[in-house]
Amino acid sequence: MHQLPPELTQIIIDTDVIQKRVHDLAAQISKDYADVDQLHVVGILKGAFIFMADLCRQLTIPHLVDFMALSSYGKRASSTGAVRILMDLRENIETKHVLIVEDILDTGQTLNYLMQTLSSRKPASLRTCVFLRKRPYKSPMSLDYLGFEIPDVWVVGYGLDYAEIYRTLPYVAELNRKAIEAKGG
């Protein structure tokens, strides 16, 4: 049992449950890509790095790892959909099989932008693997691989953060917004 900091309300997904699901996802991905020479696994920084590392260590197929970092333009991004690439891929993905690994799907704007951008680079295939999706769905986007569905609450841990804090917790927990506001956060 974990001793939760006062800024966290409850554990939503425990460490053991996460590890079992990551194992199952890796097995399914390995099966689906068994006939592919090499899978290009693209992690979206910073949130997906822990999930991606655990996932890639369990893949049984040849794969390489690359990263991208994206940013939205402030608060207006929710209405304009403006997203920009802060760090691009180092590998050319034309004719390659690509799997995007993302931490969380909420509105879907960032992942939608990323899918359009990478599709224009003519990969052989392009699929998505998302660790968390919030309910109710704000995005009609379909996912190829999904870790967990969670309630529409602010979560931290296992790659997800609040102001760069809590990212390395081994579980996913709900953030206590009142405790954070009381500290002036």
Wavefront OBJ file of the C-alpha trace (Angstrom):
o trace
v 0.000 0.000 0.000
v 1.333 3.417 -0.954
v 1.353 6.390 1.420
v -0.218 9.154 -0.665
v 0.998 12.737 -0.466
v -1.803 15.119 0.631
v -1.947 16.543 -2.907
v -3.267 13.202 -4.155
v -6.818 12.023 -3.516
v -6.672 8.356 -4.476
v -4.842 5.801 -6.563
v -6.841 5.188 -9.717
v -4.619 2.508 -11.265
v -2.203 0.509 -9.112
v 1.319 -0.451 -10.193
v 0.572 -4.175 -10.596
v -2.491 -3.487 -12.733
v -0.458 -1.142 -14.944
v 2.309 -3.698 -15.432
v -0.145 -6.451 -16.384
v -1.860 -4.212 -18.929
v 1.469 -3.077 -20.419
v 2.465 -6.744 -20.762
v -0.835 -7.539 -22.526
v -0.498 -4.534 -24.859
v 3.076 -5.506 -25.767
v 1.958 -9.068 -26.515
v -0.860 -7.826 -28.785
v 1.399 -5.330 -30.588
v 4.075 -8.000 -31.056
v 1.480 -10.339 -32.529
v 0.021 -7.665 -34.822
v 3.457 -6.668 -36.153
v 4.987 -10.170 -36.267
v 5.447 -10.032 -40.052
v 6.996 -6.549 -40.107
v 10.768 -6.101 -40.494
v 10.897 -3.297 -37.924
v 8.394 -1.209 -35.992
v 9.122 2.488 -35.431
v 7.828 3.332 -31.957
v 7.359 7.090 -31.550
v 6.945 8.373 -28.003
v 5.435 11.759 -27.308
v 7.449 13.604 -24.678
v 7.380 14.005 -21.837
v 4.306 12.171 -20.627
v 4.686 8.913 -22.551
v 8.313 8.113 -21.702
v 7.688 5.737 -18.774
v 4.820 3.910 -20.484
v 6.835 3.667 -23.690
v 9.944 2.357 -21.920
v 7.974 -0.381 -20.163
v 6.096 -1.239 -23.358
v 9.219 -1.423 -25.547
v 11.080 -3.629 -23.069
v 8.315 -6.204 -23.465
v 7.992 -6.120 -27.252
v 9.222 -9.342 -28.859
v 9.579 -7.872 -32.356
v 12.361 -5.777 -33.913
v 11.715 -2.114 -33.187
v 13.432 1.215 -32.895
v 12.552 4.106 -30.649
v 12.181 7.763 -31.578
v 10.578 10.755 -29.881
v 8.614 13.872 -30.650
v 7.654 16.798 -28.450
v 4.608 18.934 -29.186
v 3.163 22.083 -27.700
v -0.157 23.875 -27.851
v -0.345 27.634 -28.174
v -1.473 28.600 -24.670
v -5.145 28.664 -23.720
v -6.240 29.538 -27.230
v -5.215 26.102 -28.463
v -8.457 24.644 -27.151
v -10.415 26.811 -29.557
v -7.984 27.163 -32.451
v -6.406 23.721 -32.395
v -2.965 25.301 -32.883
v -0.257 22.741 -32.145
v 3.429 22.982 -32.998
v 6.296 20.532 -33.101
v 9.041 21.327 -30.579
v 11.157 18.275 -31.397
v 10.722 16.222 -34.555
v 11.620 12.649 -35.441
v 15.231 11.862 -36.242
v 14.298 8.987 -38.552
v 12.539 9.159 -41.906
v 9.284 7.170 -41.601
v 8.385 6.908 -45.278
v 7.361 3.283 -46.017
v 7.910 2.370 -42.330
v 5.439 0.923 -39.858
v 4.890 3.529 -37.133
v 3.271 3.253 -33.712
v 2.608 6.518 -31.854
v 2.766 6.100 -28.067
v 0.917 8.813 -26.132
v 0.209 9.243 -22.434
v -3.389 10.481 -22.362
v -6.245 11.277 -24.721
v -8.594 14.014 -23.597
v -9.778 16.330 -26.402
v -7.733 14.521 -29.056
v -6.399 17.735 -30.648
v -2.731 16.910 -30.236
v -3.040 13.295 -31.368
v -5.224 14.323 -34.309
v -2.616 16.873 -35.408
v 0.130 14.297 -35.015
v -1.732 11.681 -37.055
v -2.260 14.170 -39.904
v 1.355 15.320 -39.788
v 2.853 11.842 -39.768
v 0.382 10.523 -42.373
v 1.690 13.148 -44.791
v 5.146 11.560 -44.458
v 3.804 8.400 -46.151
v 4.432 5.627 -43.602
v 3.475 2.067 -44.558
v 1.147 2.058 -41.546
v 0.360 4.425 -38.693
v -1.286 3.303 -35.467
v -1.808 4.679 -31.987
v -1.173 3.306 -28.512
v -2.511 5.502 -25.721
v -2.012 4.782 -22.031
v -5.130 6.606 -20.731
v -8.372 7.913 -22.243
v -10.742 10.058 -20.208
v -14.476 9.340 -19.988
v -16.744 10.729 -21.229
v -14.885 10.860 -24.527
v -14.283 14.363 -25.790
v -12.673 12.981 -28.920
v -14.342 10.791 -31.533
v -10.886 9.496 -32.500
v -10.556 5.721 -32.506
v -7.448 4.175 -30.982
v -5.629 1.039 -32.051
v -4.328 0.168 -28.576
v -5.607 1.549 -25.280
v -4.287 0.973 -21.788
v -7.106 2.251 -19.574
v -10.198 4.415 -19.513
v -10.398 6.764 -16.549
v -12.891 9.289 -15.190
v -12.551 12.924 -16.244
v -10.221 13.946 -13.395
v -6.701 15.369 -13.292
v -4.269 12.475 -12.907
v -0.553 12.218 -12.224
v 2.011 9.446 -12.072
v 3.466 6.948 -14.525
v 4.663 9.775 -16.771
v 1.879 12.288 -16.162
v 2.673 15.356 -14.118
v 1.407 18.495 -12.469
v 3.949 21.322 -12.922
v 6.649 18.661 -13.552
v 5.887 16.966 -10.192
v 4.651 13.397 -9.571
v 5.720 12.163 -13.041
v 7.762 9.232 -11.668
v 5.147 7.748 -9.341
v 4.726 4.037 -10.176
v 0.914 4.338 -10.192
v -1.755 6.725 -11.523
v -3.447 8.893 -8.908
v -6.040 11.634 -8.863
v -4.678 15.072 -8.062
v -6.342 16.883 -5.166
v -6.869 20.298 -6.789
v -7.896 21.926 -3.476
v -4.628 20.907 -1.803
v -2.654 22.289 -4.755
v -4.612 25.582 -4.759
v -4.095 25.915 -0.992
v -0.328 25.747 -1.591
v -0.630 28.475 -4.198
v -0.215 26.118 -7.178
l 1 2 3 4 5 6 7 8 9 10 11 12 13 14 15 16 17 18 19 20 21 22 23 24 25 26 27 28 29 30 31 32 33 34 35 36 37 38 39 40 41 42 43 44 45 46 47 48 49 50 51 52 53 54 55 56 57 58 59 60 61 62 63 64 65 66 67 68 69 70 71 72 73 74 75 76 77 78 79 80 81 82 83 84 85 86 87 88 89 90 91 92 93 94 95 96 97 98 99 100 101 102 103 104 105 106 107 108 109 110 111 112 113 114 115 116 117 118 119 120 121 122 123 124 125 126 127 128 129 130 131 132 133 134 135 136 137 138 139 140 141 142 143 144 145 146 147 148 149 150 151 152 153 154 155 156 157 158 159 160 161 162 163 164 165 166 167 168 169 170 171 172 173 174 175 176 177 178 179 180 181 182 183 184 185
